[in-house]
């Protein structure tokens, strides 16, 4: 159900393993995915979920973008049909070690860094999930020994027996609340499912500096090994910050690394570096290899990505920042005046949490979306200049005219991208093209 990367990956794997497969998507299927289904001789429908598609169905693999309250999902559940996520299905067909990473912010960076560490350390590893190719597609394509998987709350909602050998929970801040009846508690419980089904010999890495994560961990009955990361607390199993040095303490082995040596700068990336390092060490990587990886990693696109400097104005692409907390980090990292480009599909955001950092750093806001009322209402009287744009090019051009030498133009949307763009990558790429055209 759903014919994006997750759904088509699952369909291809299911077909290859001998299942009778049918794909249904209420929207139009992208041509590249349609060709893949046709080439694999998989039947599909688009533009509708037909009334009879549930007949004779034993199991549904539901794409993460489809909510549980969709009519077809509700009817399937009433009919007793088992509904799972693509990661649940794919895990049946691999015996690889699974390092699974979630969090409202930082999970993409941490997953990519972990994957880099595994490969740099000489392991037969793959990065997948909510980053790059789907887990199912990669299970079908290669016989990997290790996976670094980015998992969203939507993916975790559909697991039953799925188990992470190493689970990482970076933080839990309000996001996607429209999918969770606007309940932060429900969303947090979904994130905590990363630790579901773990055994005593498995590992759970969590951030003690995040209030909701701490609350969820304290209320959970955990049987697995636990490793804590913190910038403030010291002396535990895991990692902490001592002056300007990260101290790792993992199963009696200690090693250190100064934050100056990290390829990923910024306070939020200290947590990400800690988590990836502990996870990699737990699956057998040597500390020397881990430290090398921390120094030579190249950051992923669309996450505080430097795009260029035009006449003294710096342009930064943070299109991956689709919630308020991500934007808070992005703005906090800036030391110069900011022209902030934000907007898209609002997910129940509480912008009041940005007022203090915005008041200190933002000189103008350009709202990039089809409906900007939430942003305009929230920041009228807080930001001196507010404008609107209907395309990335218009937003960049307006920002460029407003900016002065030594200013920063920051795309950090706080919202989903689907009103004007295909996804956050498309939004970020269009932003970069517009900057290059200046």
Secondary structure, 3 states (H helix, E strand, C coil): CCCCHHHHHHHHHHHHCCCCCEEEECCCCCHHHHHHHHHCCCEEEECCCCCCCCCCCCEEECCCCCCCCCHHHHHHHHCCCEEECHHHHHHCCCCCEEEEEECCCCHHHHHHHHHHHHHHCCCCEEEEECCCCCHHHHHHHCCCCEEEEECCHHHHHCCCCCCCCEEEECCCCCCCHHHCCCCHHHHHHHHHHHHCCCCCCCEEEEECCCHHHHHHHHHCCCCCEEEEEECCCCCCCEEEEECCEEEEEECCEEEEEEHHHCCCCCHHHHHHHHHHHHHHHHCCCCHHHHHHHHHHCCCCCCCCEEEEEECCEEEEECCCCCCHHHHHHHHHCCCCCEEEEECCECCCCCHHHHHHHHHHHEEEEEEECCCCHHHHHHHECCECEEEEECCHHHHHHHHHHHCCCCCEEEECCCCECCCCCCCHHHHHHHHHHHHHCC
